[in-house]
Amino acid sequence: MSLKTLLLAAVQAMSLPLATEAQVGERRWSEPMPLGAGTARAFVRSGPSAPSEVGVVFDEAALEGLPNDVSSWPWNIYDAAGQLVTPCCGAETLMRFPDSCGEQPFDHVVVNWMPTGHGPAGVYDHPHFDIHFYLITPEQRAEIAIPSAEERCSVNGQLVPLSCEMYARATVPLPTAMEPPGYTDIGSARPGMGNHLYDLSAPEHHGHTFARTFLFGKFDGSLIFMEPMITHQFFTELSGEECHAIAMPGAMPESGWYPTRYCMRRDHACGEIEVRMDAFRLFPAAAAVDGCYEAQATSTDAPGSSSQAHGGVGHP
């Protein structure tokens, strides 16, 4: 890593706005939104000079009364006669984050309830929640447009739920510095979401029943969301707290603070379930460091080189 990169990261850290004294340590909440028979709220919490938590809390009643009718899903695909041909992409609950002095990177969070799961078949076809923390706005998500049935693109002999133009944009490769280590693009692109990147080393891809996992999303060659994906059964059986490290890339779309861990917690006394991301670290923008990553990747072929292609600032 060059001195220039280190200095850039230091300047970016100093330029980030600090939380006010009143905001340090307290959670700030979104408006509650209906979820199942209960409600959900998004929250942020600030530390003295950086965000400390971002997440969603819903009451235990939200695990009951969840909708099973696919006809109300907002990203469904219809043919010219108005017939539903491709249900997509779950019942959606959107929450905007409260004002957080601009230090945390997420614009909003969407909880997608998938009553029968989704593909790949035999892996994620269990009732679960997709919890998308978006780095882009709802308006930008809407630009990943729903195609008509006739506009769906044929990829390797199968129709995907995007036009060929949208699918091409969804599969643009990420800059080297922005690639999450161990994640793979399998073409799982959806309207209003983007393209989901999977960790194919996760237990559910090797014969174990899916319980919880973590995904990234991309579009137009940039990361656009981070996503804990958790089954209904996992929440039902959860007691206490469980946390896992996120395999972060060396750089992000914009310089700033990003979480490096996700946690699930159930408090039976309070009747609450929480999904949060924390352990924020400062990451540089991929545009500022990607050339260095390419140079490092090339140098690994040189005799005696100890450089690593994914060894940039902020890599956990």
Rosetta silent file (secondary structure, phi, psi, omega in degrees, C-alpha in Angstrom):
SEQUENCE: MSLKTLLLAAVQAMSLPLATEAQVGERRWSEPMPLGAGTARAFVRSGPSAPSEVGVVFDEAALEGLPNDVSSWPWNIYDAAGQLVTPCCGAETLMRFPDSCGEQPFDHVVVNWMPTGHGPAGVYDHPHFDIHFYLITPEQRAEIAIPSAEERCSVNGQLVPLSCEMYARATVPLPTAMEPPGYTDIGSARPGMGNHLYDLSAPEHHGHTFARTFLFGKFDGSLIFMEPMITHQFFTELSGEECHAIAMPGAMPESGWYPTRYCMRRDHACGEIEVRMDAFRLFPAAAAVDGCYEAQATSTDAPGSSSQAHGGVGHP
SCORE:     score description
SCORE:     0.000 S_00000001
   1 L     0.000  132.558 -174.342    0.000    0.000    0.000 S_00000001
   2 L   -81.745  160.699  175.985    1.490    3.376   -1.008 S_00000001
   3 H   -61.832  -35.430  178.644    2.060    6.415    1.199 S_00000001
   4 H   -59.726  -42.355 -179.833   -0.335    8.308   -1.066 S_00000001
   5 H   -64.778  -42.210  179.029   -3.130    5.833   -0.261 S_00000001
   6 H   -62.825  -43.880  179.417   -2.506    6.099    3.478 S_00000001
   7 H   -63.803  -39.330  178.097   -2.529    9.892    3.354 S_00000001
   8 H   -60.489  -45.300  179.823   -5.751    9.850    1.332 S_00000001
   9 H   -62.654  -39.330  179.990   -7.451    7.636    3.898 S_00000001
  10 H   -65.976  -42.392  178.396   -6.294    9.895    6.734 S_00000001
  11 H   -64.128  -40.964  179.672   -7.589   13.030    5.029 S_00000001
  12 H   -64.000  -38.643  179.220  -10.918   11.336    4.312 S_00000001
  13 H   -63.708  -41.988 -179.049  -11.231   10.293    7.948 S_00000001
  14 H   -69.317  -26.347 -176.917  -10.626   13.857    9.167 S_00000001
  15 H   -84.806  -10.170 -179.914  -13.161   15.262    6.715 S_00000001
  16 L   -71.982  138.388 -179.793  -16.012   13.006    7.885 S_00000001
  17 L   -65.762  143.323  178.637  -18.580   14.826   10.061 S_00000001
  18 L   -90.112  150.353  174.637  -18.540   14.013   13.753 S_00000001
  19 L   -71.501  145.930  176.763  -21.616   13.013   15.718 S_00000001
  20 L   -71.797  160.866 -177.984  -22.903   15.637   18.103 S_00000001
  21 L   -57.708  -37.109 -177.837  -22.519   15.048   21.826 S_00000001
  22 L   -69.591  -25.088 -174.702  -26.246   14.404   22.177 S_00000001
  23 L   -89.476  -18.887 -176.952  -26.172   11.724   19.457 S_00000001
  24 E   -63.416  124.291  173.256  -23.239    9.676   20.750 S_00000001
  25 L    87.964  -12.551 -178.746  -24.418    6.364   22.147 S_00000001
  26 L  -104.621  144.218  175.644  -28.129    6.738   21.510 S_00000001
  27 E   -82.259  137.275  173.283  -30.099    4.951   18.831 S_00000001
  28 E  -111.129  135.980 -165.629  -32.089    7.072   16.429 S_00000001
  29 E  -114.260  149.015  168.276  -35.135    5.380   14.937 S_00000001
  30 L   -78.975  174.074  170.879  -37.164    5.425   11.749 S_00000001
  31 L   -68.283  142.526  177.872  -40.922    5.490   11.788 S_00000001
  32 L   -67.207  143.425  179.394  -42.367    2.033   12.554 S_00000001
  33 E  -124.885  144.276  179.008  -43.613    0.083    9.544 S_00000001
  34 E   -62.379  137.746  173.670  -46.032   -2.873    9.474 S_00000001
  35 E  -148.123  115.874 -174.464  -44.387   -6.288    9.201 S_00000001
  36 L    57.342 -134.050  177.284  -46.499   -9.411    9.597 S_00000001
  37 L   -90.513    8.117 -178.424  -48.685   -8.988   12.683 S_00000001
  38 E  -127.678 -150.559 -179.960  -46.144   -6.603   14.192 S_00000001
  39 E  -137.888  162.320  176.673  -43.928   -3.678   13.244 S_00000001
  40 E  -133.039  148.771  175.710  -40.323   -3.017   12.267 S_00000001
  41 E  -137.409  144.779  173.163  -38.061    0.005   12.751 S_00000001
  42 E   -95.551  154.500  179.877  -34.624    0.884   11.403 S_00000001
  43 E  -145.843  158.688  169.385  -31.990    2.491   13.610 S_00000001
  44 E  -133.438  151.871  173.467  -28.526    4.035   13.606 S_00000001
  45 E  -136.782  137.285 -178.650  -26.160    4.661   16.494 S_00000001
  46 E  -105.580  147.187  167.520  -23.107    6.928   16.456 S_00000001
  47 L   -94.369 -171.236 -178.201  -19.812    6.714   18.266 S_00000001
  48 L   -60.792  -34.164 -176.982  -17.679    9.758   19.140 S_00000001
  49 L  -139.936    8.255 -177.416  -16.315   10.133   15.604 S_00000001
  50 L  -158.762  160.515  175.198  -17.830    7.305   13.549 S_00000001
  51 E   -66.114  151.233  177.431  -21.006    5.210   13.277 S_00000001
  52 E  -117.561  -27.952 -179.030  -21.209    2.254   15.638 S_00000001
  53 E  -150.744  150.737  168.657  -24.401    0.415   14.588 S_00000001
  54 E  -147.061  138.088 -176.282  -27.014    0.258   11.862 S_00000001
  55 E  -176.981 -167.628 -178.380  -29.880   -2.190   11.842 S_00000001
  56 E  -134.648  138.331  172.967  -33.504   -3.244   12.085 S_00000001
  57 E  -124.083  131.051  171.450  -35.596   -4.249   15.088 S_00000001
  58 E  -132.039  151.613 -178.156  -38.972   -5.939   14.809 S_00000001
  59 E   -78.144  161.651 -175.172  -41.245   -7.269   17.480 S_00000001
  60 H   -61.959  -25.176  177.726  -41.904  -10.976   17.829 S_00000001
  61 H   -63.573  -21.644  179.805  -45.419  -10.541   16.444 S_00000001
  62 H   -66.874  -17.177  176.891  -43.784   -9.759   13.089 S_00000001
  63 H   -77.746  -10.575  179.762  -42.957  -13.458   12.749 S_00000001
  64 L  -109.458  156.899  174.643  -46.699  -14.178   12.563 S_00000001
  65 L    66.781   23.518  179.662  -49.234  -13.174    9.949 S_00000001
  66 L   -73.224  142.508 -173.371  -46.664  -12.743    7.186 S_00000001
  67 L   -72.468  142.780  176.030  -48.204  -12.523    3.685 S_00000001
  68 L  -112.472   -7.369 -176.559  -48.162  -15.497    1.343 S_00000001
  69 L   -80.759  112.765 -176.929  -49.977  -13.873   -1.599 S_00000001
  70 H   -74.677  -15.032 -173.401  -47.428  -13.206   -4.353 S_00000001
  71 H   -66.139  -18.917 -178.676  -49.815  -11.011   -6.359 S_00000001
  72 H   -94.893    1.501 -178.332  -48.981   -7.955   -4.227 S_00000001
  73 L   -65.619  134.211 -169.450  -45.206   -8.170   -4.679 S_00000001
  74 L   -74.432  -14.498 -176.253  -43.971   -4.845   -6.101 S_00000001
  75 L  -114.529   24.586  178.585  -41.501   -6.223   -8.687 S_00000001
  76 L   -62.854  152.458 -179.847  -43.737   -8.848  -10.327 S_00000001
  77 E  -112.801  129.667 -175.611  -43.457   -9.374  -14.077 S_00000001
  78 E  -120.226  154.529  175.331  -46.627   -9.485  -16.200 S_00000001
  79 L   -88.615 -177.980 -175.387  -47.335  -10.325  -19.836 S_00000001
  80 L   -63.090  -23.769  179.345  -49.169   -8.119  -22.325 S_00000001
  81 L   -88.136    1.438  179.637  -52.514   -9.534  -21.142 S_00000001
  82 L    84.313   12.922  179.373  -51.783   -8.553  -17.560 S_00000001
  83 L   -88.141  136.795  178.791  -51.151  -12.106  -16.397 S_00000001
  84 E   -70.449  123.427 -179.112  -48.500  -12.678  -13.739 S_00000001
  85 E  -114.596  -28.561  179.710  -45.674  -14.745  -15.264 S_00000001
  86 E  -139.465  102.906  174.764  -42.753  -14.196  -12.848 S_00000001
  87 L   -65.698  136.785 -179.177  -43.346  -13.386   -9.167 S_00000001
  88 L  -161.620  135.652    2.486  -40.582  -11.107   -7.853 S_00000001
  89 L  -140.908   53.880 -178.861  -39.144  -10.429   -5.277 S_00000001
  90 L    95.289  161.820  173.034  -41.030  -10.947   -2.020 S_00000001
  91 E   -69.964  134.559 -167.892  -43.252   -8.741    0.131 S_00000001
  92 E  -116.267  129.722  173.832  -41.308   -5.536    0.729 S_00000001
  93 E  -120.917  113.783 -175.600  -41.039   -3.337    3.825 S_00000001
  94 E  -104.014  134.489  176.206  -38.943   -0.199    3.266 S_00000001
  95 E  -132.466  128.642  175.145  -37.536    1.948    6.079 S_00000001
  96 E   -87.946  140.757  178.934  -35.464    5.084    5.652 S_00000001
  97 L   -73.347  144.511  175.426  -32.723    5.649    8.172 S_00000001
  98 L   -67.655  165.893  178.403  -33.060    8.670   10.451 S_00000001
  99 L   -54.587  129.892 -178.725  -30.625   11.538   10.134 S_00000001
 100 L  -133.567   32.040  178.895  -27.186   10.305   11.186 S_00000001
 101 L    62.680   12.672  176.097  -24.950   13.268   10.364 S_00000001
 102 L    77.219    5.267 -173.580  -24.064   11.581    7.080 S_00000001
 103 L   -85.254  -22.539  177.233  -21.422    9.338    8.631 S_00000001
 104 L   -95.916  148.439 -165.030  -23.069    5.952    7.936 S_00000001
 105 L   -86.998   -8.768 -169.004  -23.266    4.946    4.261 S_00000001
 106 L   -91.923  138.868  178.996  -26.753    3.451    3.900 S_00000001
 107 L   -83.983  -42.665 -177.671  -29.724    5.319    2.448 S_00000001
 108 E  -161.490  169.585  177.042  -32.459    2.886    3.477 S_00000001
 109 E  -128.094  142.891  178.199  -33.139   -0.731    4.363 S_00000001
 110 E  -125.513  126.533  172.819  -35.672   -3.110    2.813 S_00000001
 111 E   -97.887  114.468  176.435  -36.935   -6.287    4.461 S_00000001
 112 E  -102.263  119.090  177.343  -38.107   -8.719    1.782 S_00000001
 113 E   -92.075  122.204 -178.562  -40.200  -11.597    3.105 S_00000001
 114 E  -112.706   95.778 -171.856  -39.866  -14.702    0.903 S_00000001
 115 L   -64.492  -25.844  176.873  -42.563  -17.190    2.027 S_00000001
 116 L  -120.910   14.473 -178.261  -41.177  -20.048   -0.091 S_00000001
 117 L    72.552 -159.285  178.837  -37.626  -18.775   -0.453 S_00000001
 118 L  -157.465 -179.245  179.743  -35.958  -18.446   -3.856 S_00000001
 119 L   -71.276  170.282   -3.029  -33.224  -20.018   -5.971 S_00000001
 120 L   -62.736  141.378 -178.882  -30.841  -21.631   -6.286 S_00000001
 121 L   -59.370  139.231 -179.251  -33.191  -24.579   -5.844 S_00000001
 122 L    81.415   -0.097  179.888  -32.331  -26.817   -2.954 S_00000001
 123 L  -119.079  -61.906 -174.356  -30.306  -24.057   -1.266 S_00000001
 124 L  -110.066   17.940 -179.444  -32.369  -20.971   -0.433 S_00000001
 125 L   -87.879   55.627  173.763  -35.882  -22.355   -0.961 S_00000001
 126 L  -126.782  146.157  177.599  -36.807  -21.962    2.714 S_00000001
 127 L   -56.052  124.389 -176.129  -39.066  -19.226    4.161 S_00000001
 128 E  -156.836  171.911  178.002  -36.702  -16.367    4.967 S_00000001
 129 E  -110.118  127.630  168.946  -36.031  -12.647    5.183 S_00000001
 130 E   -98.030  116.387 -175.723  -33.751  -10.811    2.745 S_00000001
 131 E  -111.086   96.028 -174.705  -32.593   -7.694    4.605 S_00000001
 132 E   -90.454  118.362  171.728  -31.069   -5.320    2.037 S_00000001
 133 E   -97.438  107.135 -170.326  -29.071   -2.360    3.352 S_00000001
 134 E   -92.412  136.554  173.234  -28.908   -0.122    0.282 S_00000001
 135 L   -89.098   -5.707  179.698  -26.111    2.297   -0.599 S_00000001
 136 L  -116.857  170.908 -176.774  -28.366    3.796   -3.290 S_00000001
 137 L   -87.323  163.174  173.837  -31.743    5.548   -3.150 S_00000001
 138 H   -58.113  -34.177  179.213  -35.175    4.018   -3.888 S_00000001
 139 H   -65.511  -39.254  176.642  -35.255    6.136   -7.036 S_00000001
 140 H   -68.751  -35.704  175.907  -31.991    4.596   -8.220 S_00000001
 141 H   -62.424  -39.103 -178.767  -33.334    1.133   -7.436 S_00000001
 142 H   -63.754  -23.297  177.662  -36.387    1.861   -9.585 S_00000001
 143 L   -70.281  -17.758  172.131  -34.049    2.453  -12.534 S_00000001
 144 L   -82.903   79.703 -157.516  -33.252   -1.283  -12.401 S_00000001
 145 L   -74.729  150.948  173.272  -36.515   -1.578  -14.248 S_00000001
 146 L   -73.532  126.620  175.127  -39.142   -4.312  -14.308 S_00000001
 147 L   -84.868  161.593  165.023  -39.354   -5.800  -17.812 S_00000001
 148 L   -75.382  167.780  179.470  -42.518   -7.019  -19.437 S_00000001
 149 H   -57.855  -36.618 -177.433  -42.685  -10.763  -19.951 S_00000001
 150 H   -73.489  -21.313 -177.900  -41.745  -10.227  -23.585 S_00000001
 151 H   -88.519   -8.216 -177.772  -38.677   -8.127  -22.670 S_00000001
 152 L   -59.324  139.925 -176.061  -37.055  -10.729  -20.424 S_00000001
 153 E   -85.580  140.992  174.494  -33.539  -11.609  -21.527 S_00000001
 154 E   -93.537  119.259 -179.703  -32.564  -15.155  -22.457 S_00000001
 155 E  -123.427  117.335 -178.162  -29.266  -16.105  -20.776 S_00000001
 156 L    53.035   39.339  175.941  -27.851  -19.577  -21.455 S_00000001
 157 L    82.154    4.681  179.134  -31.274  -20.692  -22.611 S_00000001
 158 E  -123.894  141.391  178.354  -33.145  -19.400  -19.548 S_00000001
 159 E   -79.448  132.112  176.456  -35.232  -16.261  -19.170 S_00000001
 160 E  -106.059  156.904 -174.348  -34.020  -13.880  -16.449 S_00000001
 161 L   -82.321   38.216  175.759  -36.272  -11.267  -14.792 S_00000001
 162 L  -143.608  156.983  170.405  -34.519   -8.324  -16.490 S_00000001
 163 L   -68.559  163.952 -179.983  -34.202   -6.932  -19.985 S_00000001
 164 H   -63.340  -34.790  177.754  -30.918   -7.694  -21.739 S_00000001
 165 H   -63.952  -47.786 -179.374  -29.807   -4.086  -21.215 S_00000001
 166 H   -65.816  -38.424 -179.548  -30.467   -4.237  -17.470 S_00000001
 167 H   -65.039  -39.660  178.357  -28.883   -7.680  -17.173 S_00000001
 168 H   -61.932  -41.346  179.218  -25.732   -6.467  -18.918 S_00000001
 169 H   -68.801  -33.633 -179.344  -25.476   -3.557  -16.486 S_00000001
 170 H   -71.050  -22.564 -175.727  -26.101   -5.871  -13.534 S_00000001
 171 L  -106.669   10.803  173.761  -23.235   -8.160  -14.522 S_00000001
 172 L   -59.998  130.294 -178.788  -20.547   -5.524  -15.155 S_00000001
 173 L   -62.293  149.587  174.793  -17.495   -6.713  -13.166 S_00000001
 174 L   -76.862  152.884  168.022  -16.516   -4.858  -10.027 S_00000001
 175 L   -57.125  148.991 -176.219  -13.181   -3.045   -9.793 S_00000001
 176 H   -52.768  -43.196 -176.659  -10.581   -5.365   -8.303 S_00000001
 177 H   -66.901  -21.632 -175.780  -10.401   -3.384   -5.056 S_00000001
 178 H   -97.043    1.782 -178.382  -14.189   -3.608   -4.589 S_00000001
 179 L   -77.591  119.535  174.691  -14.488   -7.375   -4.991 S_00000001
 180 L   -66.443  127.894 -175.858  -15.596   -9.058   -1.734 S_00000001
 181 L   -63.577  129.928  177.975  -13.167  -11.931   -1.194 S_00000001
 182 L    88.853   -1.816 -177.365  -14.703  -15.329   -1.844 S_00000001
 183 E   -97.547  148.732 -173.264  -17.883  -13.996   -3.485 S_00000001
 184 E  -129.864  139.246  173.283  -19.126  -15.064   -6.922 S_00000001
 185 E   -87.306  112.350  177.960  -21.455  -13.546   -9.505 S_00000001
 186 E  -107.431   13.230  177.792  -23.871  -16.311  -10.570 S_00000001
 187 E    78.940   23.456 -178.119  -26.147  -13.941  -12.486 S_00000001
 188 E   -86.030   68.700 -176.057  -28.802  -13.674   -9.750 S_00000001
 189 E  -100.743  139.700 -175.816  -30.003  -10.238  -10.873 S_00000001
 190 E  -136.491  149.054  175.480  -33.453   -8.875  -10.030 S_00000001
 191 L   -63.559  146.334  177.837  -35.440   -5.711  -10.813 S_00000001
 192 L    70.146    1.599 -178.257  -35.403   -3.101   -8.064 S_00000001
 193 L  -126.766  -61.323 -171.833  -32.500   -4.892   -6.400 S_00000001
 194 E   119.293 -159.326 -173.837  -29.491   -5.544   -8.603 S_00000001
 195 E  -105.878  125.258 -176.369  -27.223   -8.556   -8.864 S_00000001
 196 E   -87.590  130.892  177.219  -26.659  -10.757   -5.815 S_00000001
 197 E  -103.501  131.430 -173.335  -23.137  -12.022   -5.086 S_00000001
 198 E  -112.753  145.927  170.115  -22.903  -15.311   -3.175 S_00000001
 199 E   -89.135   99.690 -174.598  -20.287  -16.874   -0.937 S_00000001
 200 L   -76.659   -2.110  172.697  -20.214  -20.341   -2.486 S_00000001
 201 L   -89.880   -4.088 -178.899  -18.103  -21.650    0.391 S_00000001
 202 L   -63.133  151.222 -174.400  -21.030  -21.090    2.804 S_00000001
 203 H   -55.504  -35.261 -176.495  -22.390  -24.265    4.463 S_00000001
 204 H   -66.153  -17.756  176.334  -25.707  -24.196    2.581 S_00000001
 205 H   -89.332    5.353 -176.989  -23.805  -24.732   -0.699 S_00000001
 206 H  -135.346   40.719  171.271  -22.235  -27.897    0.710 S_00000001
 207 L    91.230   -4.450  179.411  -25.156  -30.000    1.875 S_00000001
 208 L   -93.618  149.427  179.566  -26.106  -28.123    5.045 S_00000001
 209 L   -70.492  132.789  179.354  -29.559  -26.632    5.578 S_00000001
 210 L   -63.218  131.532  175.057  -29.663  -22.881    5.050 S_00000001
 211 L  -127.269  -50.203  177.211  -30.107  -20.864    8.248 S_00000001
 212 E  -155.679  150.591  177.841  -28.321  -17.553    7.749 S_00000001
 213 E  -158.076  179.753 -178.964  -25.813  -16.109    5.290 S_00000001
 214 E  -136.408  133.774 -178.805  -24.495  -12.793    3.974 S_00000001
 215 E  -122.751  160.617  166.356  -24.635  -11.397    0.431 S_00000001
 216 E  -117.374  160.622  176.119  -23.433   -8.344   -1.452 S_00000001
 217 E  -131.186  148.903 -178.797  -25.193   -6.692   -4.383 S_00000001
 218 E  -138.033  161.004  172.135  -23.892   -4.827   -7.400 S_00000001
 219 E  -163.557  142.965 -178.727  -25.075   -2.858  -10.427 S_00000001
 220 L    52.493   36.887  175.643  -23.202   -0.853  -13.086 S_00000001
 221 L    71.607   26.593  179.644  -19.906   -2.167  -11.757 S_00000001
 222 E  -144.178  146.623  173.132  -20.385   -0.934   -8.191 S_00000001
 223 E   -67.832  136.559 -178.468  -21.536   -2.420   -4.892 S_00000001
 224 E  -127.347  -12.833  174.234  -25.042   -1.183   -4.049 S_00000001
 225 E  -154.749  161.164  170.576  -26.164   -3.232   -1.035 S_00000001
 226 E  -123.787  138.676 -166.164  -25.086   -5.449    1.848 S_00000001
 227 E  -142.120  104.797  162.017  -27.529   -8.177    2.843 S_00000001
 228 E   -70.580  136.879  179.756  -27.970  -10.491    5.805 S_00000001
 229 E  -127.204  119.191 -165.108  -30.309  -13.289    4.685 S_00000001
 230 E  -138.734  135.173 -177.319  -31.929  -15.207    7.547 S_00000001
 231 E   -77.586  155.520  174.362  -34.580  -17.913    7.761 S_00000001
 232 H   -59.491  -40.868 -179.035  -37.816  -17.653    9.690 S_00000001
 233 H   -63.747  -38.294  178.365  -36.833  -20.820   11.547 S_00000001
 234 H   -58.639  -47.096  179.096  -33.514  -19.297   12.632 S_00000001
 235 H   -64.040  -39.145 -179.758  -35.330  -16.378   14.271 S_00000001
 236 H   -61.205  -38.290 -176.290  -37.858  -18.728   15.857 S_00000001
 237 H   -91.585  -11.104 -174.941  -35.101  -20.789   17.465 S_00000001
 238 L   -68.438  137.236  171.553  -32.714  -17.924   18.280 S_00000001
 239 L  -138.312  125.998 -176.248  -32.027  -17.110   21.917 S_00000001
 240 E    83.964 -143.070 -172.249  -29.504  -14.433   22.829 S_00000001
 241 E  -131.982  144.801  175.814  -27.094  -13.092   20.208 S_00000001
 242 E  -136.045  129.938 -176.870  -25.034  -14.495   17.339 S_00000001
 243 E  -128.046  151.019  179.820  -22.460  -12.458   15.376 S_00000001
 244 E  -144.593  142.644  176.449  -20.310  -13.137   12.312 S_00000001
 245 E   -69.462  147.285  175.360  -17.548  -11.262   10.502 S_00000001
 246 L   -98.951  131.537  177.636  -18.287   -9.915    7.004 S_00000001
 247 L   -77.394   87.643 -173.183  -15.708  -10.715    4.310 S_00000001
 248 L   -81.781  149.695  171.223  -15.198   -7.118    3.235 S_00000001
 249 L   -72.538  175.609  178.765  -13.410   -5.931    0.103 S_00000001
 250 L   -78.685  -19.453 -178.604  -10.396   -3.658    0.381 S_00000001
 251 L  -149.230  163.915 -175.881  -12.321   -0.604   -0.862 S_00000001
 252 E  -127.075  174.142 -177.542  -15.903    0.575   -1.331 S_00000001
 253 L   -57.250  -39.531  176.942  -17.801    2.744   -3.847 S_00000001
 254 L  -131.162  149.944  178.077  -17.148    5.865   -1.764 S_00000001
 255 L   -66.169  145.306  178.838  -14.655    6.493    1.017 S_00000001
 256 E   154.354 -166.482 -175.952  -16.131    6.299    4.491 S_00000001
 257 E   -94.950  130.515 -179.477  -17.173    4.070    7.367 S_00000001
 258 E  -135.109  147.848 -179.355  -18.632    0.626    6.626 S_00000001
 259 L   -74.816  151.989  179.293  -19.625   -2.268    8.928 S_00000001
 260 L  -125.918   10.619  179.205  -17.503   -5.409    9.103 S_00000001
 261 E  -149.133  146.839  172.449  -19.746   -7.625   11.257 S_00000001
 262 E  -125.747  147.883 -174.293  -23.416   -8.628   11.330 S_00000001
 263 E  -136.349  148.160  171.929  -25.399   -9.828   14.338 S_00000001
 264 E  -122.286  133.711 -178.006  -28.779  -11.370   15.085 S_00000001
 265 E  -138.745  139.723  172.881  -30.296  -10.993   18.549 S_00000001
 266 E  -126.596  124.544  179.843  -33.551  -12.100   20.148 S_00000001
 267 E  -110.766   99.856 -176.988  -34.647  -10.627   23.463 S_00000001
 268 L   -67.361  -31.648 -179.602  -37.537  -12.711   24.770 S_00000001
 269 L   -65.181  -39.358  179.524  -38.055  -10.407   27.762 S_00000001
 270 L   -91.656  -11.140 -178.837  -38.611   -7.406   25.500 S_00000001
 271 L    69.493   37.292 -175.442  -40.248   -9.403   22.714 S_00000001
 272 E  -126.142  150.010  173.305  -37.809   -8.060   20.107 S_00000001
 273 E  -124.019  134.199 -174.721  -35.692   -9.424   17.266 S_00000001
 274 E  -128.375  137.941  168.509  -32.737   -7.422   15.989 S_00000001
 275 E  -125.099  120.937 -177.607  -30.509   -7.608   12.925 S_00000001
 276 E  -137.333  161.305  169.946  -27.651   -5.141   12.974 S_00000001
 277 E  -121.596  141.382 -176.718  -24.279   -4.441   11.409 S_00000001
 278 E  -149.299 -156.702 -176.780  -21.465   -2.948   13.458 S_00000001
 279 L    53.162   53.785 -178.153  -17.656   -2.903   13.889 S_00000001
 280 L   -67.270  141.623  175.276  -17.379   -0.009   11.435 S_00000001
 281 E  -134.789  155.853  179.944  -14.024    0.631    9.763 S_00000001
 282 E   -82.992  126.656  178.550  -12.781    3.317    7.440 S_00000001
 283 E  -119.714  143.850  173.858  -12.497    2.231    3.800 S_00000001
 284 L   -79.860  165.691  173.397  -11.082    4.150    0.850 S_00000001
 285 E   -74.804  139.857 -178.327  -12.950    4.620   -2.420 S_00000001
 286 H   -59.041  -35.658 -178.328  -12.156    1.918   -4.962 S_00000001
 287 H   -62.108  -26.541 -177.335  -11.391    4.538   -7.611 S_00000001
 288 H   -82.306  -19.774 -172.018   -8.540    5.848   -5.450 S_00000001
 289 H  -125.722   -7.077 -170.898   -6.808    2.509   -4.923 S_00000001
 290 H   -63.558  -34.391  176.635   -7.767    0.125   -7.725 S_00000001
 291 H   -61.045  -36.412  177.850   -4.646    0.879   -9.740 S_00000001
 292 H   -66.025  -38.899  179.383   -2.579   -0.108   -6.710 S_00000001
 293 H   -63.687  -41.727  179.940   -4.485   -3.398   -6.458 S_00000001
 294 H   -64.133  -39.233  178.743   -3.775   -4.167  -10.113 S_00000001
 295 H   -65.033  -41.131  178.780   -0.097   -3.425   -9.586 S_00000001
 296 H   -64.234  -42.013 -179.692   -0.010   -5.685   -6.538 S_00000001
 297 H   -62.077  -39.542  178.435   -1.744   -8.495   -8.419 S_00000001
 298 H   -66.857  -39.612 -174.321    0.853   -8.236  -11.192 S_00000001
 299 H   -70.478  -16.245  179.862    3.744   -8.138   -8.767 S_00000001
 300 L   -66.662  -17.527  178.130    2.758  -11.467   -7.173 S_00000001
 301 L   -80.371  -14.486 -177.560    4.243  -13.163  -10.248 S_00000001
 302 L   -76.701  142.188  179.251    7.672  -11.671   -9.514 S_00000001
 303 L   -58.753  132.032  176.525   10.160  -13.902   -7.664 S_00000001
 304 L    79.721    3.251 -178.812   10.186  -13.201   -3.928 S_00000001
 305 L   -72.304  141.532  177.599    7.146  -10.916   -4.019 S_00000001
 306 L  -116.854    9.809 -178.821    4.996  -10.819   -0.868 S_00000001
 307 L   -69.343  150.355  177.984    2.253   -8.530   -2.204 S_00000001
 308 L  -123.833  136.230 -175.961   -1.388   -9.647   -1.948 S_00000001
 309 L   -63.976  -25.025 -177.719   -4.083   -8.653   -4.426 S_00000001
 310 L  -118.504   44.285 -176.393   -6.621   -8.034   -1.636 S_00000001
 311 L  -107.208   29.714 -172.038   -4.399   -6.416    0.983 S_00000001
 312 L   -79.773  178.281  179.284   -5.738   -2.837    0.870 S_00000001
 313 L   -59.494  136.299  174.589   -6.725   -0.367    3.566 S_00000001
 314 L    87.637   -4.271  179.455   -9.697   -1.463    5.638 S_00000001
 315 L   -71.042  121.830 -176.358   -9.500   -5.157    4.810 S_00000001
 316 L   -71.958    0.000    0.000  -10.577   -6.984    7.991 S_00000001
